[in-house]
């Protein structure tokens, strides 16, 4: 997911997130053997860190899209004013 987010392949990120959500639900409903608790905790922390990176990239993309929409709106207003 992170690789796709970095490449701007947001449609792929969404598809992978749906699959991941199903797997996480299964994983989180499974009892962890006490001898593996630390390794599982470390893995969960890694997933959370990657999620944070993806969210930062998503926020950046969201801001870029908002700026593009604003620019397009300004262009429409300029065309309308010019053609009036």
VOPAGU-2260 file (C-alpha; in pm, 1 decimal, decimal comma):
REM VOPAGU-2260
SITE   aa  ch    i         X         Y         Z
SITE  UNK   A    0       0,0       0,0       0,0
SITE  UNK   A    1     276,5     242,0      87,6
SITE  UNK   A    2     457,7     172,5    -239,0
SITE  UNK   A    3     138,8     240,3    -434,7
SITE  UNK   A    4      69,9     555,9    -234,4
SITE  UNK   A    5     420,5     682,7    -306,1
SITE  UNK   A    6     364,8     610,7    -676,2
SITE  UNK   A    7      29,5     789,3    -671,4
SITE  UNK   A    8    -164,2     468,6    -745,1
SITE  UNK   A    9    -448,9     555,4    -510,1
SITE  UNK   A   10    -698,4     321,2    -675,3
SITE  UNK   A   11    -462,7      33,2    -594,1
SITE  UNK   A   12    -425,7     156,4    -236,9
SITE  UNK   A   13    -803,5     146,4    -194,9
SITE  UNK   A   14    -828,2    -208,7    -332,4
SITE  UNK   A   15    -547,4    -326,8    -106,7
SITE  UNK   A   16    -701,1    -153,5     195,2
SITE  UNK   A   17   -1024,5    -349,0     149,9
SITE  UNK   A   18    -830,9    -676,5     141,9
SITE  UNK   A   19    -617,3    -571,0     435,6
SITE  UNK   A   20    -919,8    -476,4     644,7
SITE  UNK   A   21   -1059,5    -827,6     605,7
SITE  UNK   A   22    -726,9    -983,6     701,7
SITE  UNK   A   23    -685,9    -751,4    1000,0
SITE  UNK   A   24   -1029,9    -845,5    1129,5
SITE  UNK   A   25    -936,0   -1212,5    1112,0
SITE  UNK   A   26    -596,6   -1149,9    1270,5
SITE  UNK   A   27    -732,4    -936,1    1552,8
SITE  UNK   A   28    -994,9   -1194,4    1641,1
SITE  UNK   A   29    -725,6   -1458,9    1687,0
SITE  UNK   A   30    -568,8   -1521,8    2026,5
SITE  UNK   A   31    -196,0   -1461,8    2035,0
SITE  UNK   A   32      25,1   -1717,6    2200,4
SITE  UNK   A   33     197,1   -1536,3    2491,3
SITE  UNK   A   34     541,2   -1632,5    2364,9
SITE  UNK   A   35     475,5   -1429,9    2044,4
SITE  UNK   A   36     317,1   -1123,6    2205,0
SITE  UNK   A   37     624,4    -902,9    2166,0
SITE  UNK   A   38     673,9    -997,0    1800,1
SITE  UNK   A   39     305,7    -933,7    1728,3
SITE  UNK   A   40     321,9    -598,4    1907,9
SITE  UNK   A   41     626,9    -501,5    1701,9
SITE  UNK   A   42     444,9    -601,2    1382,5
SITE  UNK   A   43     139,8    -397,7    1478,7
SITE  UNK   A   44     359,5     -95,6    1549,8
SITE  UNK   A   45     517,2    -135,0    1204,9
SITE  UNK   A   46     174,7    -145,1    1040,2
SITE  UNK   A   47      70,5     164,6    1233,6
SITE  UNK   A   48     383,8     350,8    1121,6
SITE  UNK   A   49     319,2     258,2     758,1
SITE  UNK   A   50     -44,7     366,3     796,2
SITE  UNK   A   51      76,0     700,5     925,3
SITE  UNK   A   52     301,9     743,5     621,0
SITE  UNK   A   53      12,9     657,5     388,1
SITE  UNK   A   54    -213,1     908,2     563,8
SITE  UNK   A   55      47,7    1183,0     524,3
SITE  UNK   A   56      74,2    1106,0     153,1
SITE  UNK   A   57    -305,0    1099,7     127,2
SITE  UNK   A   58    -336,4    1438,2     295,9
SITE  UNK   A   59     -79,8    1580,7      56,8
SITE  UNK   A   60    -271,2    1441,8    -241,6
SITE  UNK   A   61    -595,0    1580,3    -101,2
SITE  UNK   A   62    -441,9    1926,9     -72,8
SITE  UNK   A   63    -305,4    1901,7    -428,6
SITE  UNK   A   64    -649,3    1807,2    -560,0
SITE  UNK   A   65    -815,2    2089,5    -367,4
SITE  UNK   A   66    -566,4    2335,6    -518,0
SITE  UNK   A   67    -632,5    2198,7    -868,0
SITE  UNK   A   68   -1008,2    2235,5    -818,2
SITE  UNK   A   69    -965,5    2589,8    -693,5
SITE  UNK   A   70    -749,7    2675,9    -994,9
SITE  UNK   A   71   -1007,5    2523,7   -1230,9
SITE  UNK   A   72   -1285,0    2719,1   -1060,8
SITE  UNK   A   73   -1089,5    3041,4   -1096,0
SITE  UNK   A   74   -1031,8    2960,7   -1463,3
SITE  UNK   A   75   -1404,2    2903,8   -1516,1
SITE  UNK   A   76   -1481,9    3235,5   -1348,7
SITE  UNK   A   77   -1226,0    3413,2   -1566,0
SITE  UNK   A   78   -1369,7    3259,5   -1884,5
SITE  UNK   A   79   -1720,3    3351,9   -1776,1
SITE  UNK   A   80   -1616,9    3710,0   -1698,4
SITE  UNK   A   81   -1433,0    3736,6   -2031,1
SITE  UNK   A   82   -1722,0    3599,1   -2235,4
SITE  UNK   A   83   -1988,5    3809,5   -2059,7
